[in-house]
Amino acid sequence: MSDWQPPVEVCVIVKAAPETGQTHGETVCVAGIDVYGQWHRLYPMPFKLLSSKQKFNRWDIIRTRWRSAAPKDLRPESKRVDHGSLEKVREVKVSERHEFARRAIVESLSEEKAKGRSFALIRPENPEFIIRRLTEPEMKKNQRRRDFLLNQTDMFSGDSTVLTPDVAPYSFHYRFVHEGKTLTHTCIDWETERTFFKWRSQYGEEATLRHMGEKWGHDMPSRGIAFAMGTHRVTKFNKWLLSGVIRVDHSTQPSLL
């Protein structure tokens, strides 16, 4: 008897960079929220096996049947999906996105962890975007990791439209205040890295770094920014990771959805 559960509809919010040492679809974090603001972590996502109609981006609502990820992954938001059943329902309109995301924003990561949750969307205080140039050993280490992932045929990261063969010579970070503490997190949001490569091919490296500093460091925080924070599957690494950076404007308008 199949243990697949009825389909769930999720608006994709997070596509985070892959990590070496994880297998199958767990190499990356694909996560989103439903209409109630609840998080769902979805894997595996083998993009090579998805049809053109199935492939999705951030702010796309997807529908897929699923089953429990336990016992391998005990995080309550984690779901193992049947990628054959995946459908892209629609793209959330630009005018609806901010209100859609605001319903998931919480005040305290420590309270979320105490409740057993492993995903949360927060408003950082005084976010400072930091770009750091990698050392040669760091570049070589990241390149080996990238080469390993590109050679995996069943991984989400195997799709060339998702993972570039080159490693960015920079790492991206945010320093911010949350619950009275100053924190610094590496940004593993995939769109940040992909934007670097896209803009570098158009504007050159110097201009790209300047534009990224303006967008992530000034424009987004001034308009409204939210961090999607997720925890690692392995308990001993059970700390919060900065999985996604999203522009979510402040507003007192009633819900549009």
C-alpha positions in Angstrom: 0.0 0.0 0.0 1.4 3.4 -1.0 2.3 5.8 1.8 2.1 8.8 -0.5 0.1 11.7 1.0 -2.3 13.9 -0.9 -0.6 16.7 -2.9 0.5 19.8 -1.1 0.8 23.2 -2.7 3.8 25.3 -1.9 5.1 28.7 -3.1 8.9 28.2 -3.6 10.8 30.7 -1.5 14.2 29.1 -1.1 16.8 27.5 -3.4 19.9 27.3 -1.4 23.4 26.2 -2.5 24.3 22.5 -2.2 26.6 21.0 0.4 29.1 18.2 -0.1 28.5 15.1 2.0 24.8 15.1 1.6 23.2 12.6 -0.8 20.3 12.4 -3.2 18.0 15.4 -3.2 19.4 16.6 0.2 22.3 18.2 -1.6 20.2 21.3 -1.7 17.5 23.0 0.1 14.3 23.7 -1.8 11.6 25.1 0.5 8.5 27.2 0.5 5.4 28.2 2.3 1.7 27.4 1.8 -1.2 29.7 2.0 -1.2 29.5 5.8 2.4 30.6 6.1 3.6 27.1 7.0 7.0 25.9 5.8 7.7 22.8 3.6 11.2 21.5 2.8 11.0 19.4 -0.4 13.4 16.8 -1.8 14.7 15.2 -3.9 14.5 17.7 -6.7 16.3 16.1 -9.7 15.9 18.9 -12.2 17.4 16.8 -15.0 14.3 14.5 -14.7 11.8 17.3 -14.6 10.0 18.3 -17.8 10.2 21.9 -19.0 6.6 22.4 -17.7 7.7 21.2 -14.3 10.7 23.3 -13.8 10.2 26.1 -11.3 11.7 29.3 -9.9 11.2 31.3 -6.8 7.7 32.6 -6.4 6.2 29.7 -8.4 3.5 27.6 -6.7 4.1 23.9 -7.2 1.9 21.0 -6.3 3.4 17.5 -5.5 2.4 14.5 -3.5 4.8 13.5 -0.7 5.6 11.2 2.1 7.4 11.5 5.4 11.2 12.0 5.3 11.6 10.1 8.6 13.6 8.4 9.9 16.4 9.9 7.8 15.3 13.5 8.3 13.2 14.2 11.4 12.7 17.9 10.8 9.0 18.4 10.8 8.9 20.6 7.6 10.8 18.0 5.6 8.9 16.0 2.9 10.1 13.5 0.4 8.4 14.3 -2.8 7.3 12.3 -5.8 8.9 14.4 -8.6 6.8 12.6 -11.2 3.7 14.1 -9.7 5.1 17.6 -9.5 3.1 20.3 -11.3 3.8 24.0 -11.6 0.5 25.6 -10.8 1.2 29.3 -11.3 3.6 32.2 -10.5 2.6 34.4 -7.6 2.0 37.9 -9.0 4.6 40.5 -8.1 1.8 42.6 -6.4 1.0 39.6 -4.1 4.5 38.4 -3.1 5.2 40.7 -0.2 1.9 40.0 1.6 2.2 36.3 0.9 5.7 36.2 2.5 4.7 38.4 5.5 2.3 35.8 6.8 5.3 33.6 7.5 7.5 36.2 9.4 8.2 35.4 13.0 9.8 37.4 15.8 12.2 34.9 17.4 14.4 32.1 16.1 15.0 30.8 19.6 11.2 30.4 20.1 10.9 28.6 16.8 13.6 26.2 17.7 12.0 25.6 21.1 8.8 24.7 19.2 10.7 22.1 17.2 10.7 24.0 14.0 13.6 24.1 11.5 12.6 26.8 9.1 11.7 30.4 9.8 11.4 33.8 8.1 12.7 36.7 10.1 13.2 40.5 9.8 16.9 41.2 10.5 17.8 44.4 12.3 20.6 46.6 10.8 21.6 44.1 8.1 25.1 44.7 6.7 26.0 43.0 3.4 29.6 41.8 3.3 31.5 40.5 0.3 34.7 38.6 1.0 37.3 37.5 -1.6 38.2 33.8 -1.1 41.7 32.7 -0.6 43.3 30.4 -3.1 42.9 27.3 -0.9 39.3 28.2 -0.3 38.7 28.5 -4.1 40.3 25.1 -4.7 38.2 23.5 -1.9 35.0 25.0 -3.3 36.0 23.9 -6.9 36.5 20.3 -5.7 33.0 20.4 -4.1 31.5 21.9 -7.2 33.1 19.3 -9.5 31.8 16.5 -7.2 28.3 17.8 -7.3 28.3 18.3 -11.1 29.3 14.7 -11.5 26.3 13.4 -9.6 23.5 12.4 -12.0 20.7 12.1 -9.5 21.2 15.4 -7.7 19.3 18.6 -8.1 22.7 20.3 -8.6 23.4 18.2 -11.7 21.3 20.5 -13.9 23.5 23.1 -15.6 20.8 25.7 -15.4 21.0 25.6 -11.6 24.7 25.0 -10.8 27.4 26.7 -12.8 30.7 24.8 -13.3 32.7 27.7 -11.9 33.1 28.8 -8.4 32.5 32.5 -7.4 35.8 34.0 -6.1 33.8 35.6 -3.4 31.6 34.6 -0.5 28.6 36.6 0.6 27.6 37.3 4.2 25.2 39.3 6.3 26.0 40.8 9.7 22.8 41.6 11.5 21.1 41.9 14.9 18.5 39.4 16.1 17.1 39.0 19.6 19.6 41.5 20.9 22.6 39.6 19.5 24.9 40.5 16.6 25.1 37.5 14.2 27.1 36.9 11.0 25.9 34.3 8.5 27.1 33.2 5.2 24.5 33.7 2.5 23.8 30.3 0.8 21.0 31.7 -1.3 21.6 30.3 -4.8 20.2 33.4 -6.5 23.0 35.5 -5.0 25.7 33.4 -6.6 23.9 33.1 -9.9 23.4 36.9 -10.0 27.1 37.3 -9.5 27.9 35.3 -12.6 25.1 36.8 -14.7 26.0 40.4 -13.9 29.8 39.7 -14.2 29.2 38.5 -17.8 27.3 41.7 -18.5 29.1 44.4 -16.5 32.5 43.0 -15.5 33.6 42.1 -12.0 34.2 45.5 -10.5 30.8 46.9 -11.5 29.1 43.7 -10.4 30.4 43.9 -6.9 29.4 47.5 -6.7 25.8 46.7 -8.0 25.5 43.8 -5.6 26.6 45.9 -2.7 23.9 48.5 -3.7 21.1 46.0 -4.1 21.8 43.6 -1.2 23.4 46.1 1.1 21.2 49.2 0.6 18.2 48.8 -1.8 16.7 45.6 -0.3 17.2 46.5 3.4 15.7 50.0 2.8 12.6 48.7 1.1 12.2 45.7 3.4 14.2 42.5 3.7 13.6 39.0 5.2 15.9 36.1 5.9 14.8 32.5 5.4 16.6 30.6 8.1 16.8 26.8 8.1 18.6 24.3 10.2 20.9 21.5 9.2 19.6 17.9 9.0 22.4 16.5 11.1 21.7 17.2 14.8 25.2 18.1 15.8 25.2 20.8 13.1 21.7 21.9 14.2 22.4 25.7 13.9 20.5 28.2 11.8 21.7 28.8 8.2 20.9 31.8 6.1 19.2 29.9 3.2 17.4 32.7 1.5 17.3 36.4 1.2 14.0 37.9 0.1 12.7 41.4 -0.4 9.6 41.7 1.6 8.3 45.3 1.9 6.8 46.6 5.1 3.1 47.2 4.7 -0.1 47.6 6.7 -2.3 46.7 3.7 -4.8 43.8 4.1 -3.9 40.5 2.6 -4.3 40.1 -1.1 -4.6 36.3 -1.0 
